[in-house]
């Protein structure tokens, strides 16, 4: 007997730093073709987009929220600690200001925020609890950002183990669309600093661990054009959104036929 899947369409949003703006283009394309996700899971940048959208904000409102962010210092700042290079206190305050909900379970559209349990070495998918600390945990690339302690457990970026959270909703939806905004850039140039070493290592790792979740998806939207945008290239938001929209439109047009 087949297990009942309560949701018709699921959408899994990968991590990818500033390249995560491509997910907004994907959602815009879905709206154009008459698709609305019934449940969304997100990792890192994907968790930000998923949380804002599932809480009731439109893509236009989300874009407006981030339109004045042009540099990494607009959402992150130097940590001056032994745990990390940067800290995400500014991003945390921004999310607290714009999110209309305080807890995951209050979202209009069912939402799962995914992160990595750093202490026990496993992936987690939160369906309830305070939303902002869990988003920050999902975004906390080790070394670059500090782990987030929630109820005595340290959590880091979900991309450490599973950068595309298809695993979190595969059993819950009849059709699963995966949006992967982290294709590997072939034009990377190492600038002999710890930030470059950490981010490139993370990109290589997430590329490898995404493969198993790509296989779980019924349809995959991959914005290859965003590969050459930097992890912190928030100034290129509009171009990245357009890339996501174009990539999604090509896939969704084929599905419609």
C-alpha positions as CSV (number, residue, x, y, z in Angstrom):
1,X,0.0,0.0,0.0
2,X,1.4,3.4,-1.0
3,X,2.0,5.9,1.7
4,X,-0.3,8.9,1.5
5,X,1.6,12.1,0.5
6,X,-0.4,15.1,1.8
7,X,1.1,17.7,-0.5
8,X,0.8,18.0,-4.3
9,X,3.9,20.1,-5.1
10,X,7.0,20.4,-3.0
11,X,9.9,22.8,-3.6
12,X,13.4,22.2,-2.2
13,X,15.7,25.2,-2.2
14,X,19.5,24.8,-2.0
15,X,22.1,26.9,-0.3
16,X,24.4,29.1,-2.3
17,X,24.9,32.4,-0.6
18,X,24.0,35.4,-2.8
19,X,23.2,32.9,-5.6
20,X,20.1,32.0,-3.6
21,X,18.4,35.0,-5.1
22,X,17.9,32.7,-8.1
23,X,15.2,30.9,-6.0
24,X,13.1,34.1,-6.2
25,X,13.3,33.9,-10.0
26,X,12.2,30.2,-9.8
27,X,9.2,31.2,-7.7
28,X,8.2,34.0,-10.1
29,X,8.4,31.5,-13.0
30,X,6.3,29.0,-11.1
31,X,3.7,31.7,-10.6
32,X,3.7,32.5,-14.3
33,X,3.1,28.8,-15.2
34,X,0.4,28.4,-12.6
35,X,2.3,26.4,-10.1
36,X,2.3,27.1,-6.3
37,X,4.4,25.0,-3.9
38,X,2.4,23.4,-1.2
39,X,5.4,22.8,1.0
40,X,9.0,24.2,0.9
41,X,12.3,23.1,2.4
42,X,15.3,25.3,2.4
43,X,19.0,25.2,3.3
44,X,21.1,28.3,4.0
45,X,20.2,31.0,1.4
46,X,17.3,28.7,0.5
47,X,16.1,28.8,4.0
48,X,15.9,32.6,3.9
49,X,13.9,32.7,0.7
50,X,11.7,29.8,1.9
51,X,11.0,31.5,5.2
52,X,10.1,34.9,3.8
53,X,7.9,33.5,1.1
54,X,6.2,30.9,3.3
55,X,5.5,33.6,5.9
56,X,3.4,35.5,3.4
57,X,5.8,38.0,1.8
58,X,5.6,38.3,-2.0
59,X,8.6,38.0,-4.2
60,X,8.4,41.8,-4.8
61,X,8.4,42.5,-1.1
62,X,11.4,40.2,-0.6
63,X,13.3,41.9,-3.4
64,X,12.6,45.2,-1.8
65,X,13.9,44.0,1.5
66,X,17.3,43.1,0.1
67,X,17.5,45.9,-2.6
68,X,19.6,48.2,-0.4
69,X,22.1,45.5,0.5
70,X,25.1,45.9,-1.8
71,X,28.0,44.6,0.3
72,X,28.7,41.7,2.7
73,X,29.1,44.3,5.5
74,X,25.4,45.1,5.1
75,X,24.4,41.8,6.6
76,X,27.6,40.5,8.2
77,X,30.4,42.0,10.3
78,X,33.8,41.0,11.6
79,X,33.5,38.6,14.6
80,X,36.8,39.2,16.5
81,X,36.4,35.8,18.1
82,X,38.1,32.4,17.9
83,X,35.0,30.8,16.5
84,X,34.7,32.5,13.1
85,X,35.8,35.3,10.8
86,X,32.3,36.9,10.6
87,X,29.1,37.0,12.5
88,X,25.5,37.3,11.2
89,X,24.0,39.6,13.8
90,X,23.0,42.2,11.2
91,X,21.2,39.5,9.1
92,X,19.5,38.3,12.3
93,X,18.2,41.8,13.0
94,X,17.0,42.3,9.5
95,X,15.0,39.1,9.5
96,X,13.5,39.9,12.8
97,X,12.3,43.2,11.3
98,X,10.8,41.9,8.1
99,X,9.4,38.4,9.0
100,X,5.8,38.7,10.0
101,X,6.0,35.5,12.1
102,X,8.1,34.4,15.1
103,X,7.8,30.6,14.8
104,X,8.1,28.2,11.9
105,X,4.8,26.6,12.6
106,X,3.1,30.0,12.0
107,X,4.0,30.0,8.3
108,X,1.2,30.3,5.8
109,X,2.8,27.6,3.6
110,X,4.3,24.6,5.4
111,X,8.0,25.2,5.9
112,X,11.0,23.1,6.8
113,X,14.3,24.8,7.7
114,X,17.3,22.4,7.3
115,X,20.6,22.6,9.1
116,X,23.4,20.4,10.3
117,X,23.6,19.2,13.9
118,X,27.3,19.9,14.4
119,X,27.6,18.0,17.7
120,X,26.0,14.8,16.5
121,X,26.9,14.9,12.8
122,X,23.5,14.7,11.2
123,X,21.0,16.7,9.1
124,X,18.0,18.2,10.8
125,X,14.7,19.6,9.4
126,X,12.9,21.9,11.7
127,X,9.1,22.3,11.3
128,X,8.6,24.3,14.5
129,X,10.5,26.6,16.8
130,X,11.8,30.1,16.7
131,X,12.4,30.9,13.1
132,X,15.2,33.5,13.0
133,X,17.8,31.5,15.1
134,X,17.1,28.5,12.9
135,X,17.6,30.4,9.7
136,X,20.9,31.8,11.0
137,X,22.0,28.3,12.0
138,X,21.1,27.1,8.5
139,X,23.3,29.8,7.0
140,X,26.3,29.4,9.3
141,X,29.1,28.2,7.1
142,X,31.8,26.8,9.4
143,X,34.9,28.9,10.0
144,X,33.2,31.9,8.1
145,X,30.3,32.1,10.6
146,X,30.0,30.7,14.2
147,X,27.7,27.8,15.0
148,X,24.3,28.6,16.5
149,X,23.5,27.0,19.8
150,X,19.8,26.0,20.1
151,X,18.7,24.2,23.2
152,X,22.3,23.1,24.1
153,X,23.1,21.8,20.6
154,X,25.4,23.5,18.1
155,X,24.1,23.9,14.5
156,X,25.8,25.0,11.3
157,X,24.9,25.4,7.6
158,X,22.8,22.6,6.3
159,X,25.0,22.4,3.2
160,X,27.7,20.7,5.2
161,X,25.8,17.4,4.8
162,X,22.9,18.0,2.4
163,X,22.9,21.2,0.4
164,X,19.7,20.4,-1.4
165,X,17.0,19.5,1.1
166,X,14.9,17.2,-1.1
167,X,15.3,14.6,1.6
168,X,13.2,16.6,4.0
169,X,10.1,16.6,1.9
170,X,10.4,13.8,-0.6
171,X,8.0,11.6,1.4
172,X,5.5,14.4,1.9
173,X,4.8,15.5,-1.7
174,X,3.6,13.8,-4.9
175,X,5.8,16.0,-7.2
176,X,9.1,17.4,-6.0
177,X,10.9,20.3,-7.7
178,X,14.5,21.0,-6.7
179,X,16.1,24.4,-7.2
180,X,19.9,24.1,-7.2
181,X,21.7,27.5,-7.3
182,X,25.1,26.0,-6.5
183,X,26.7,24.7,-9.7
184,X,30.5,24.7,-9.4
185,X,32.3,27.7,-10.9
186,X,35.2,26.8,-13.2
187,X,36.6,30.3,-13.1
188,X,37.4,30.4,-9.4
189,X,40.6,32.3,-8.5
190,X,42.2,31.7,-5.1
191,X,43.4,34.9,-3.5
192,X,45.5,33.4,-0.7
193,X,43.2,34.2,2.2
194,X,41.2,32.2,4.7
195,X,37.8,33.3,3.4
196,X,38.5,32.1,-0.1
197,X,39.9,28.8,1.2
198,X,36.8,28.3,3.4
199,X,34.2,29.2,0.8
200,X,35.8,27.3,-2.0
201,X,36.2,24.2,0.2
202,X,32.5,24.5,1.1
203,X,31.5,24.9,-2.6
204,X,33.4,21.7,-3.5
205,X,31.8,19.8,-0.6
206,X,28.3,20.9,-1.3
207,X,28.6,20.0,-5.0
208,X,29.4,16.4,-4.0
209,X,26.7,16.1,-1.4
210,X,24.0,17.5,-3.6
211,X,24.0,14.6,-6.0
212,X,22.0,12.2,-3.8
213,X,19.2,14.8,-3.4
214,X,19.1,15.7,-7.1
215,X,18.1,12.0,-7.7
216,X,15.2,12.4,-5.3
217,X,13.6,15.2,-7.4
218,X,11.1,14.8,-10.1
219,X,12.2,18.0,-11.8
220,X,15.4,19.9,-11.4
221,X,16.0,23.6,-12.0
222,X,19.6,24.5,-12.1
223,X,20.8,28.0,-12.8
224,X,24.2,27.3,-14.3
225,X,24.6,31.0,-15.2
226,X,24.9,31.9,-11.5
227,X,28.0,29.8,-11.0
228,X,30.4,32.7,-11.5
229,X,28.7,34.9,-9.0
230,X,30.5,35.0,-5.7
231,X,29.0,33.6,-2.4
232,X,28.7,37.2,-1.1
233,X,27.9,39.0,-4.4
234,X,24.6,40.5,-3.1
235,X,25.1,43.5,-5.5
236,X,24.2,41.2,-8.4
237,X,20.8,40.3,-7.0
238,X,18.7,41.4,-10.1
239,X,20.9,39.5,-12.5
240,X,20.8,36.4,-10.3
241,X,17.0,36.6,-10.0
242,X,16.7,36.8,-13.8
243,X,19.0,33.8,-14.3
244,X,16.8,31.8,-11.9
245,X,13.6,32.9,-13.7
246,X,15.0,32.0,-17.1
247,X,16.3,28.6,-16.0
248,X,13.0,27.7,-14.3
249,X,10.9,28.9,-17.3
250,X,12.7,26.4,-19.6
251,X,12.0,23.5,-17.2
252,X,8.4,24.5,-16.4
253,X,7.5,25.0,-20.1
254,X,8.5,21.4,-20.8
255,X,6.5,20.1,-17.9
256,X,3.4,22.0,-19.2
257,X,3.6,20.3,-22.6
